[in-house]
Amino acid sequence: MKTLSARLACLLFVFFIGTVAMAAESLTSPNGNYQLNFSVNAQGEPVYELFYKGKHVIKPSRLGLDLKNDPGLLNGFTIAGTQTASFDETWEPVWGEEKEIRNHYNELAVTLDQANPGRQVVIRFRLFDEGLGFRYEFPLQEKLNYFVVKEERTEFAMTGDHTAFWIAGDYDTQEYDYTESKLTEIRGLMDSAITPNSSQTPFSPTGVQTSLMMKSDDGLYINLHEAALIDYSCMHLNLDDANLVFTSWLTPDAVGDKGYLQSPCVSPWRTVIASNDARDILASRITLNLNEPCKIEDTSWIKPVKYIGVWWEMITGKSSWAYTDDVPSVKLGITDYSRTKPNGTHAANNENVKRYIDFAAEHGFDQVLVEGWNEGWEDWFGKSKDYVFDFVTPYPDFDIAELNRYAASKGVKLMMHHETSGSMRNYERHMDAAYQLMVDYGYNSVKSGYVGDIIPRGEHHYGQWANNHYMYAIEKAADYKIMVNAHEAVRPTGVCRTWPNLIGNESARGTEYEAFGGSKPFHTTIPPFTRLIGGPMDYTPGIFDTKLSFLEHPGNGVNTTLVKQLALYVTMYSPLQMAADLPESYERHLDAFQFIKDVAIDWDETQYLEAEPGYYLTIARKAKGTGNWFVGGITNEDPRSTRITLDFLDPGKQYVATLYADGKDADYRTNPSSYQIKKGIVTSKTRIPVWMASSGGFALSLIEATPQDTKQIKKW
C-alpha cells in the first residue's frame, strides 16, 4: 500500500510538471529582490509568475490574446528562443518630481512559435528593482498581418484576498469615489460604488479600473497598471473572485471589438509594482521608464504653470458658461443673439475676466483660465450634436483681442479652453484653426474637455479610436508649441515622458465633485497610489470657502479643512497647479494664501516621509534650482498626530520654517477654516510635531535663511 501511494504520488508529480511547465526561463531584478519565472505549459499556454523577496506576488498566470475570426494567440506555443539584456541610464525629465530619473532593468525577451497556423509572438519582460513591466510584440509576418483583438487574456493571479482601493470598471468615466474592500467583497459593493444618477454601467460586477492599489494581509503593497498606452484600448481588470485571478478586459469599440492591429506592432506594457513599504510605490518611476524618450527636440517652451481661473463660480452654480437665458435660434450655423437676452450671470465677460487678471498679476500667477468664452454653451451637453463649438468664435461680451492685450500688459497669459462635448470628430475638423488662433493671441496652453458621449457615436472614451484622438491632439499641439491639459481623457500611462507638452490631465475625481455632493474624506490619500502612478493630475485644489457660503443654498461643501487644501499642492503632484477658489475667498485668508503663492510646481528631489493608502500621506519636495523645500501632509477622517524630522535638509544650513496647521478646534464638518501659522528657524536636526484634524493636514515651507532672518526670527 505504501509502495502504491509512493508510485501514485510520483505519477501525479510528473503530470503536474508536464501541465505547468514544458520549458522555463528566469529573470532577476538588478538588486535581486524580484524573480520572474516564465514557462509554456503542456497546452502551449504562456505562463509567468513573480516573486518578491522569495514570496509570490503573482502566482502562475496565463498570457495571450483572443482574436476575432481566428484561432487566437492563446495556446499551441513553443519557445523558439530567448534573449536577455541589461540596461542602465539616467535621464532628465523636462519637468517632474525629481531632476533625474534612473532607468535600470534586466530584460528577457521570449520568442514563441505557434506552429498552427505558423506565427510568432514575442513577450518582453523588464524587471526593475521596484517591479515588472511586460508586453506583447508582433513581428512582421505573413500569417499575422492585419488582425482584430477580441479580448486580451493577460492574467494576474493574486496570492490572497487582498485589501483593494478600487473604482468600478467603466468605459467612459474614472470620476468615481474610491471604495476600500477585500477582493471578495467587490461584487457585493459594486452597485454602491457607482456614482448616484450615473448613466454609466460597469462592464462586470467585479470589473475595476487601473491603476489598482492593493495590500496583502502580510503587509505587501501591490499596484497593477499599464504603461505606454498607444494605438490600443485601455485595460480594465475583471476579477474571478472565486479564484482571485484578475484578467485584462479591454475597452470595446462601437461594434464590440477591442483593437485593430497591423504587424509589426506592440501592446502597451502591463505593470506590477510591489513592496513592503508603501512609500516605494509612490517613488516608482516604472511607468515613465517604460515609455519612449522625449520626441520634442526643443522643449524650451514647455514650462510648469501656476494659474487661477474663471471656473469655480460656474462649477458651484454662481455663474454660467452660457451667454444667454434661452437657447438661441441658429441660422446656417451662425448664432443669432437678437432673439435672446444676456442672462447677467455669464462669467466669461470682459469685466470679470479683467478682475481675475488683476488678481493673478498682483499675486504672481502665470495664467488665467477662462471657460465659457466661446459660442455654443446654450445646448452643448446631452444632445449628441456633431457640430457644437468652432473653438474660435467668442461671445459678444468676450473681447479676445482686448483681454489678451490687457493680460499682456499685466505680465499674465490667458489659458485657452476647448470643450469638445465628446465630439472628437468636430474637434479634429477645427483643431488647426483653433491652435492657430491661440498662437495669434499668445496662448501657450489649453484645457481640453471631453464631457458627454463620444462622437462618432458608439465609441467610448477609453477605446482605441479615442486614445488615438488624444495622441493626435497632443502631437498636433506640439507642432504649434502648445501645452495640453486634457480633462475626461483616458487615464495617463506615462506618455508625458515622450510628449512633455501633455502637462496635465484630470482623468479622475477632482475638486469639482466637492461642489457636486462631496468626496469621501479619505479620497485624496488614494490617487497618489493609483491615478498619479501614470502621470500628474490637474486636481484643482485650494478651496478656502469649504462651506460654499456665497451660494444661496450651499450644499454639504468641501470635505476637508482649509489647511488640507494647502497640503494638496505637495501631495497631489502636478506641474500645472490651480488656485481654484474665488479671489474674494483668498482675500479673506491672505496669510494662508501665502503658501499657495510660495509653493513650487517643479522639483529637483522628492522624499516620501510616511504613507498608507486610504489613511495618511506626507511628502517633502525640493524646489527646482533652489535649496527650498515644501512639505505636505494629509489624513483621512481620523485625526492624527505625527512628527516631521527635517533630516532631508542640508546639514549645517538654517531655514525659515513656516508651518500651516489645523487649529485646535478644526474639523472638516464643523470648523474647517480653523488654522494656525507658526514660524521659526530650523536645521536638519529639528523635529516638528504636527496634529491633523479630521480630514485635515498641514503644509510646511522651508526657505533658506538669510543672516537677517536668523537675527529677526526665533529658533523653532
C-alpha positions in Angstrom: 0.0 0.0 0.0 2.9 2.3 0.9 4.6 1.5 -2.4 1.4 2.1 -4.4 0.9 5.5 -2.7 4.5 6.5 -3.5 4.1 5.5 -7.1 0.8 7.4 -7.4 2.4 10.5 -5.9 5.3 10.2 -8.3 2.9 9.9 -11.3 0.9 12.9 -10.1 4.1 14.9 -9.7 5.2 14.1 -13.2 1.7 15.0 -14.5 1.8 18.3 -12.7 5.2 19.3 -14.0 4.1 18.4 -17.6 1.0 20.5 -17.2 2.6 23.5 -15.7 6.0 23.8 -17.4 7.5 22.2 -20.5 10.3 24.8 -20.6 11.2 27.6 -18.1 13.2 30.8 -18.1 14.0 33.0 -15.1 15.0 36.6 -14.7 16.0 38.6 -11.6 15.9 42.3 -10.9 19.2 44.3 -10.6 19.0 44.2 -6.8 18.0 40.6 -6.7 14.7 41.3 -4.8 12.5 40.2 -7.7 12.4 37.0 -9.6 10.3 36.3 -12.7 9.7 32.8 -14.0 8.3 32.1 -17.5 7.2 28.8 -19.0 5.0 27.2 -21.6 2.7 24.5 -20.2 1.5 21.3 -21.8 -1.3 23.1 -23.6 1.2 25.5 -25.1 0.0 28.4 -23.0 2.5 31.0 -21.9 2.7 31.3 -18.1 4.5 33.7 -15.8 4.9 34.2 -12.1 6.5 36.9 -10.0 8.3 36.7 -6.6 9.4 39.5 -4.3 12.0 38.5 -1.7 11.1 34.9 -2.2 7.3 35.3 -1.8 4.8 35.1 -4.6 3.4 38.4 -5.8 1.7 36.9 -8.8 1.0 33.2 -8.8 1.3 31.3 -12.2 -0.8 33.3 -14.6 -1.5 32.8 -18.3 -0.8 35.2 -21.2 -2.3 35.6 -24.6 -4.9 37.3 -26.9 -8.1 36.1 -28.3 -8.6 37.2 -31.9 -11.7 37.7 -33.9 -12.5 35.1 -36.6 -9.1 33.5 -35.8 -7.8 30.6 -33.6 -6.2 33.2 -31.4 -2.9 33.7 -29.7 -3.7 31.7 -26.5 -2.1 28.3 -26.8 -0.2 25.9 -29.1 3.1 27.8 -28.4 6.6 26.5 -28.0 9.7 28.6 -27.0 11.7 29.3 -30.2 14.3 31.5 -28.5 15.2 33.8 -25.7 17.3 36.9 -25.4 18.5 38.7 -22.2 19.8 42.1 -21.7 20.6 44.7 -19.0 20.0 48.4 -19.2 21.0 51.3 -17.0 20.6 55.0 -17.8 19.8 58.3 -16.1 17.7 60.8 -17.9 16.4 64.3 -17.1 12.6 65.0 -17.5 11.5 68.3 -18.9 9.6 68.8 -15.6 8.9 66.3 -12.8 9.2 65.2 -9.2 13.0 65.0 -9.4 15.8 66.3 -11.6 17.0 62.9 -12.7 15.3 59.5 -13.2 17.2 56.2 -13.2 16.0 53.6 -15.7 17.6 50.3 -14.6 16.3 46.9 -15.5 17.1 43.4 -16.6 15.2 42.1 -19.7 14.0 38.8 -21.0 12.5 38.6 -24.5 10.9 35.3 -25.3 10.0 34.4 -28.9 7.1 32.0 -29.1 6.3 29.9 -32.1 2.7 28.9 -32.8 3.1 26.0 -35.3 -0.5 26.1 -36.5 -1.1 28.4 -38.4 2.6 29.3 -38.3 3.1 32.6 -36.3 5.4 34.2 -33.8 4.8 36.4 -30.8 7.5 38.0 -28.6 6.7 38.6 -24.9 9.2 41.1 -23.5 9.7 41.3 -19.7 11.6 44.1 -18.0 12.3 43.6 -14.3 13.2 46.7 -12.3 14.2 47.0 -8.7 10.6 48.1 -7.9 8.6 45.8 -10.1 7.8 44.3 -13.5 6.7 45.5 -16.9 5.8 43.2 -19.8 4.2 43.5 -23.2 3.3 41.6 -26.4 5.2 42.2 -29.6 4.0 41.1 -33.0 6.8 40.9 -35.6 6.1 41.5 -39.3 5.0 38.1 -40.7 2.8 36.6 -43.4 0.3 34.8 -41.1 -0.2 37.7 -38.7 -0.6 40.9 -40.7 -3.9 42.6 -40.0 -5.8 41.2 -37.0 -8.6 42.2 -34.7 -8.4 41.7 -30.9 -11.5 40.1 -29.5 -10.0 40.2 -26.0 -6.7 40.3 -24.2 -6.3 37.4 -21.8 -3.5 38.6 -19.5 -3.9 37.2 -16.0 -2.8 38.5 -12.6 -3.3 35.7 -10.1 -3.4 37.0 -6.6 -2.0 35.2 -3.6 -4.9 36.0 -1.2 -7.9 38.1 -0.5 -6.1 41.4 -0.5 -7.5 44.7 0.6 -8.1 46.8 -2.5 -8.7 50.5 -3.2 -10.8 50.4 -6.4 -13.2 52.2 -8.7 -15.8 50.5 -10.9 -14.9 49.3 -14.3 -16.3 51.8 -16.8 -15.5 52.7 -20.4 -16.4 56.4 -20.1 -15.6 57.8 -16.7 -13.0 57.5 -14.0 -14.6 60.1 -11.8 -15.7 57.7 -9.0 -15.0 57.9 -5.3 -12.8 55.0 -4.2 -14.0 52.0 -2.3 -11.8 50.1 0.2 -12.7 46.4 0.5 -11.4 42.9 0.3 -11.3 41.5 -3.3 -14.1 39.0 -2.5 -16.3 42.0 -1.4 -16.1 43.8 -4.7 -19.1 42.1 -6.2 -21.4 42.9 -3.3 -20.3 46.6 -3.2 -20.3 47.3 -6.9 -23.8 48.9 -7.0 -23.0 51.3 -4.1 -19.6 52.2 -5.7 -21.3 53.7 -8.8 -21.8 57.5 -8.7 -25.5 58.2 -8.0 -27.5 59.1 -11.1 -24.7 58.0 -13.3 -25.7 56.8 -16.7 -22.7 54.5 -16.8 -22.8 50.8 -16.1 -19.8 48.8 -15.2 -18.9 46.0 -17.6 -18.9 43.4 -14.9 -19.9 43.1 -11.2 -16.2 42.5 -10.4 -14.6 44.8 -13.1 -12.3 47.5 -11.8 -10.1 50.1 -13.3 -6.3 50.5 -13.2 -4.2 51.7 -11.6 -5.4 49.3 -8.9 -3.8 49.5 -5.4 -3.9 46.5 -3.0 -2.4 45.4 0.3 -2.0 41.8 1.4 -2.7 40.6 4.9 1.1 40.2 5.5 1.8 43.8 4.5 2.8 43.6 0.8 1.6 46.6 -1.3 0.8 45.7 -4.9 -0.1 48.0 -7.8 -1.4 46.9 -11.2 -1.4 49.3 -14.1 -0.3 49.8 -17.7 2.3 52.0 -19.4 2.6 53.5 -22.9 -1.0 53.2 -24.0 -0.5 53.9 -27.7 -2.8 52.8 -30.5 -4.6 50.3 -28.3 -7.6 50.1 -26.0 -7.4 50.9 -22.3 -7.1 47.9 -20.0 -9.5 47.3 -17.1 -9.4 44.2 -14.8 -12.1 41.6 -14.4 -11.9 39.6 -11.2 -12.7 35.9 -10.9 -13.5 36.3 -7.2 -13.7 32.6 -6.6 -10.1 32.0 -7.6 -8.8 35.6 -7.0 -7.5 36.0 -10.6 -7.7 39.3 -12.4 -7.9 39.1 -16.2 -7.4 42.1 -18.6 -10.6 43.5 -20.1 -10.1 46.0 -22.9 -12.4 48.8 -23.8 -14.6 47.9 -26.9 -15.4 50.0 -29.9 -18.9 50.7 -31.3 -19.2 47.1 -32.7 -17.7 45.4 -29.7 -14.2 44.8 -31.0 -11.2 45.6 -28.7 -8.5 46.6 -31.1 -7.3 46.7 -34.7 -3.7 45.9 -35.2 -1.2 45.6 -38.0 2.2 44.0 -37.6 4.8 45.0 -36.7 3.3 46.4 -33.6 3.3 46.1 -29.8 0.8 46.2 -27.0 1.1 48.6 -24.0 3.2 47.4 -21.1 1.4 45.7 -18.2 3.0 46.7 -14.9 3.2 45.2 -11.4 4.8 47.3 -8.6 5.2 45.8 -5.2 7.0 46.5 -1.9 6.7 46.0 1.9 6.8 49.8 2.1 4.0 51.9 0.7 6.4 54.7 0.0 8.2 52.6 -2.6 5.0 52.5 -4.7 4.9 56.3 -4.8 8.6 56.5 -5.6 8.5 54.1 -8.5 9.1 55.5 -12.0 8.4 52.3 -13.9 5.5 53.8 -15.8 7.6 56.7 -17.1 10.6 54.4 -17.8 8.6 52.1 -20.0 7.7 55.0 -22.3 9.9 56.2 -25.1 12.2 59.2 -24.6 11.1 62.7 -25.4 10.2 63.2 -29.1 10.2 67.0 -28.9 13.6 68.4 -29.9 13.2 71.9 -28.5 11.4 71.8 -25.2 12.3 75.3 -24.0 8.7 76.5 -24.5 7.3 73.8 -22.1 7.0 75.5 -18.7 5.2 74.4 -15.5 2.2 76.7 -14.8 0.5 78.1 -11.7 -2.9 79.5 -12.6 -6.2 80.8 -11.5 -9.4 80.7 -13.4 -13.0 81.7 -14.1 -14.1 78.2 -13.3 -15.2 77.6 -9.7 -18.0 80.1 -9.9 -19.5 78.1 -12.7 -18.9 74.7 -11.1 -20.7 75.9 -8.0 -23.6 77.4 -9.9 -22.9 81.0 -9.0 -22.4 81.9 -12.7 -22.9 80.3 -16.1 -20.9 79.2 -19.0 -23.6 80.2 -21.4 -24.2 83.8 -22.6 -28.0 83.6 -22.9 -31.0 82.7 -20.8 -32.7 80.7 -23.6 -31.5 78.5 -26.4 -30.8 80.9 -29.3 -32.0 80.4 -32.8 -29.4 79.1 -35.3 -29.3 80.2 -38.9 -26.9 78.4 -41.2 -24.7 77.6 -38.3 -24.4 81.2 -37.2 -25.9 82.1 -33.8 -28.4 84.9 -33.8 -28.4 86.7 -30.5 -31.0 89.2 -31.4 -33.8 86.9 -30.1 -32.2 86.4 -26.7 -31.1 88.5 -23.8 -27.8 88.2 -21.8 -28.7 86.4 -18.5 -26.4 88.6 -16.4 -24.5 85.6 -14.9 -22.2 84.8 -17.9 -18.8 84.5 -16.1 -16.6 85.0 -19.1 -17.3 88.6 -19.6 -14.7 91.3 -20.1 -15.1 93.0 -16.7 -15.0 89.7 -14.7 -12.0 88.3 -16.6 -10.1 91.5 -16.0 -10.8 91.1 -12.3 -9.1 87.7 -12.4 -6.2 89.0 -14.5 -5.6 91.8 -11.9 -5.7 89.2 -9.1 -3.2 86.9 -11.0 -0.9 89.8 -11.6 -1.0 91.0 -8.0 -0.2 87.6 -6.6 2.3 86.3 -9.1 0.3 83.7 -11.0 1.3 82.8 -14.5 -2.1 82.3 -16.3 -5.8 82.8 -16.1 -8.1 80.0 -17.4 -11.4 81.3 -18.9 -14.1 78.8 -19.6 -17.4 79.7 -21.4 -15.7 82.3 -23.6 -16.9 80.8 -26.9 -20.2 80.3 -28.6 -22.1 77.1 -28.2 -22.7 76.6 -24.5 -26.5 77.1 -24.7 -27.1 73.5 -25.8 -23.7 71.8 -25.7 -24.5 68.9 -23.5 -26.6 65.7 -24.0 -27.8 66.5 -27.5 -25.4 64.2 -29.4 -24.6 67.0 -31.7 -21.7 66.6 -34.1 -21.1 70.3 -34.5 -21.3 72.3 -31.3 -18.2 74.6 -31.0 -15.9 76.0 -33.6 -13.3 77.0 -30.9 -12.6 80.4 -32.5 -15.8 82.5 -32.1 -16.1 84.4 -28.8 -19.4 85.5 -27.2 -20.2 89.2 -27.7 -19.1 90.1 -24.1 -15.6 88.5 -24.5 -13.2 90.7 -26.4 -10.4 88.3 -27.2 -8.0 90.9 -28.6 -8.6 93.4 -25.8 -8.3 90.8 -23.0 -5.1 89.4 -24.3 -3.7 92.9 -24.6 -4.8 93.6 -21.0 -3.3 90.4 -19.7 0.0 91.0 -21.5 0.2 94.5 -20.0 0.0 92.8 -16.6 2.6 90.1 -17.3 -0.1 87.4 -17.4 -1.2 84.9 -20.1 -4.7 83.6 -20.7 -5.2 79.9 -20.8 -7.5 78.6 -23.6 -10.4 76.3 -23.0 -11.7 73.8 -25.6 -14.7 71.8 -24.6 -15.4 69.2 -27.3 -18.7 67.9 -25.7 -17.4 64.5 -26.8 -17.5 65.3 -30.5 -13.9 64.3 -31.3 -14.6 64.4 -35.0 -15.7 68.0 -34.8 -12.6 68.9 -32.7 -10.3 67.4 -35.3 -12.0 69.4 -38.1 -11.3 72.7 -36.2 -8.1 71.9 -34.5 -5.6 73.6 -36.8 -7.7 76.8 -36.8 -8.2 76.7 -33.0 -4.5 76.2 -32.3 -3.5 78.9 -34.8 -5.9 81.3 -33.0 -4.1 80.5 -29.8 -0.7 81.3 -31.4 -2.0 84.5 -32.9 -3.2 85.8 -29.5 -0.3 84.4 -27.4 -2.0 81.5 -25.7 0.5 78.7 -25.0 -1.7 76.2 -23.1 -5.1 74.7 -23.5 -7.5 72.9 -21.2 -9.5 70.5 -23.4 -12.6 68.6 -22.3 -14.5 65.5 -23.4 -17.7 65.6 -21.4 -20.6 63.5 -22.8 -21.0 60.6 -25.2 -18.3 60.3 -27.9 -19.0 61.1 -31.5 -18.5 59.0 -33.6 -21.5 57.5 -31.8 -20.9 54.2 -30.0 -17.2 54.9 -29.4 -16.0 55.1 -25.8 -13.7 57.5 -24.0 -11.0 54.8 -23.4 -11.2 52.8 -26.7 -8.5 52.6 -29.3 -10.2 55.2 -31.5 -10.5 57.8 -28.7 -6.9 57.1 -27.5 -5.6 57.7 -30.9 -7.5 61.0 -31.0 -5.9 62.1 -27.7 -2.5 61.4 -29.1 -3.3 63.3 -32.3 -4.3 66.3 -30.3 -1.1 66.2 -28.2 1.1 65.8 -31.2 -0.7 68.5 -33.2 -0.4 70.9 -30.2 3.3 70.2 -30.1 3.5 71.5 -33.7 2.1 74.8 -32.5 4.2 74.8 -29.3 1.1 74.4 -27.1 0.8 72.6 -23.8 -2.2 70.4 -23.2 -4.3 69.7 -20.1 -6.8 67.1 -21.1 -9.9 66.5 -18.9 -12.1 63.4 -19.3 -9.4 61.8 -21.4 -8.0 58.3 -20.8 -6.0 57.9 -17.6 -2.3 58.7 -18.0 0.2 55.9 -18.6 3.5 57.8 -18.7 3.1 59.2 -22.2 4.1 62.6 -20.8 7.7 61.4 -20.9 7.5 61.1 -24.7 5.3 64.2 -25.1 6.0 66.5 -22.2 3.7 69.1 -23.6 1.0 66.9 -22.1 1.4 68.9 -18.9 -1.7 67.7 -17.1 -4.7 65.5 -17.1 -7.8 65.3 -15.0 -8.9 61.6 -15.6 -10.1 61.1 -12.0 -12.5 62.5 -9.5 -11.2 66.1 -9.0 -12.2 69.0 -6.8 -15.2 69.8 -8.9 -17.0 66.9 -7.2 -16.8 68.7 -3.9 -19.4 71.0 -5.3 -21.5 68.1 -6.6 -22.1 66.5 -3.2 -18.5 66.0 -2.0 -15.9 63.2 -2.0 -15.0 60.9 0.8 -12.5 62.4 3.4 -10.0 59.7 2.5 -10.2 60.3 -1.2 -7.1 62.4 -1.6 -4.9 59.8 0.2 -5.5 57.3 -2.7 -4.8 59.0 -6.1 -1.1 59.3 -5.4 -1.1 55.4 -5.3 -3.4 55.0 -8.3 -4.2 57.7 -10.7 -0.8 59.6 -10.3 1.2 56.4 -11.0 0.7 57.2 -14.7 1.3 61.0 -14.6 0.3 64.3 -12.9 -3.2 65.3 -12.2 -4.9 68.7 -12.6 -6.8 68.2 -9.3 -7.6 72.0 -8.9 -7.1 72.3 -5.2 -7.1 75.4 -3.0 -10.7 75.8 -1.9 -10.8 78.0 1.2 -14.5 78.6 1.4 -15.3 75.0 2.0 -18.9 75.7 3.0 -19.6 77.5 -0.3 -21.1 80.3 1.8 -21.6 82.5 -1.3 -24.4 80.3 -2.6 -28.0 80.9 -1.6 -28.4 77.2 -0.9 -25.0 75.8 -0.2 -24.6 72.0 -0.2 -22.5 69.9 2.1 -19.4 71.6 1.0 -15.8 70.5 0.6 -14.9 67.6 2.8 -11.5 68.9 4.0 -10.1 71.5 6.3 -8.6 74.7 4.7 -5.1 73.6 5.6 -5.5 70.2 3.9 -6.2 72.2 0.7 -2.8 73.7 1.1 -1.1 70.3 1.6 -2.6 69.0 -1.7 -0.2 71.3 -3.6 2.6 69.0 -2.4 0.9 65.6 -2.1 -1.1 65.8 -5.4 1.8 66.3 -7.8 1.3 68.3 -10.9 3.5 70.8 -12.9 0.1 72.5 -13.6 -1.4 73.8 -10.3 -4.6 75.9 -10.0 -5.7 78.1 -7.1 -9.3 77.1 -7.8 -11.3 79.2 -5.3 -12.8 82.7 -5.9 -10.4 85.7 -5.5 -12.5 87.0 -2.6 -12.1 83.8 -0.7 -8.3 84.2 -0.8 -8.5 87.8 0.1 -10.2 86.8 3.4 -7.2 84.5 4.3 -4.2 86.1 2.7 -1.9 84.7 5.4 -2.8 81.1 4.4 -2.9 82.0 0.8 0.8 82.8 1.0 1.6 79.1 0.9 -0.1 78.7 -2.4 1.9 81.7 -3.7 5.2 80.3 -2.4 4.9 76.6 -3.2 6.9 75.4 -6.2 5.5 73.4 -9.1 8.7 71.8 -10.4 11.1 69.8 -8.3 14.7 68.6 -8.0 14.0 66.0 -5.4 11.1 64.2 -3.7 11.1 62.3 -0.5 8.2 60.3 0.8 8.2 60.6 4.5 5.2 58.4 5.5 2.4 56.8 3.6 -0.5 54.5 4.0 -3.2 54.4 1.2 -6.6 55.4 2.4 -5.1 56.8 5.7 -2.3 59.3 5.5 0.5 60.7 3.4 3.4 63.1 4.0 5.7 64.2 1.1 8.7 66.6 1.1 9.9 68.2 -2.2 12.8 70.4 -3.1 12.0 73.2 -5.4 13.8 73.2 -8.8 17.1 75.1 -8.8 16.9 76.2 -5.2 17.6 74.9 -1.7 14.0 75.4 -0.6 11.7 72.6 0.5 8.0 72.2 0.8 6.2 69.5 2.8 2.6 68.5 2.7 0.8 66.0 4.9 -2.9 64.8 4.8 -5.0 62.4 6.8 -8.4 60.7 6.3 -11.4 61.3 8.6 -9.3 60.2 11.6 -7.4 63.0 13.4 -3.7 62.1 13.5 -0.5 63.3 15.2 2.9 62.9 13.6 6.4 64.3 14.0 8.3 65.5 11.0 12.1 65.0 11.1 13.9 67.5 8.8 16.9 65.3 8.2 16.4 65.8 4.4 17.7 69.4 4.8 21.3 70.2 4.1 23.4 69.7 7.2 24.8 72.9 8.7 22.3 75.2 6.9 19.5 77.2 8.6 16.0 77.6 7.2 13.0 79.7 7.9 10.2 77.2 8.6 6.5 78.4 8.2 4.0 75.8 9.4 0.4 76.0 8.4 -1.5 73.7 10.7 -5.1 72.8 11.6 -6.4 74.8 14.6 -7.0 73.0 17.8 -10.8 73.1 17.2 -10.5 72.3 13.5 -12.8 69.7 11.9 -13.8 69.4 8.3 -17.5 69.2 9.2 -17.9 71.8 12.0 -14.9 74.2 11.8 -12.9 73.7 8.5 -11.4 77.2 8.4 -9.7 77.0 11.8 -5.9 77.1 11.3 -2.7 78.4 12.9 0.6 79.6 11.4 3.9 79.3 13.2 7.3 80.5 12.0 10.9 79.7 13.3 14.5 78.9 12.3 15.2 75.2 11.9 18.0 72.9 10.8 18.3 69.3 9.6 18.2 68.2 13.3 14.9 69.8 14.0 11.8 67.7 14.7 8.4 69.3 14.3 5.3 67.8 15.9 2.1 68.2 14.0 -1.6 67.5 14.7 -4.0 67.0 11.8 -7.8 67.3 12.3 -10.4 65.0 10.9 -9.8 65.2 7.1 -7.1 67.7 7.8 -3.5 68.2 7.1 -0.5 70.5 7.3 1.7 72.5 5.0 5.3 73.5 5.7 7.6 75.8 3.7 11.4 75.7 4.4 13.2 78.6 2.9 17.0 79.0 3.2 17.6 81.7 5.8 19.5 84.9 5.3 21.6 86.4 8.1 18.9 88.9 8.7 16.3 86.1 9.1 18.4 84.4 11.8 18.5 87.7 13.7 14.8 88.5 13.5 13.2 85.1 13.7 13.3 82.9 16.8 14.6 79.3 16.7 11.9 76.6 16.5 
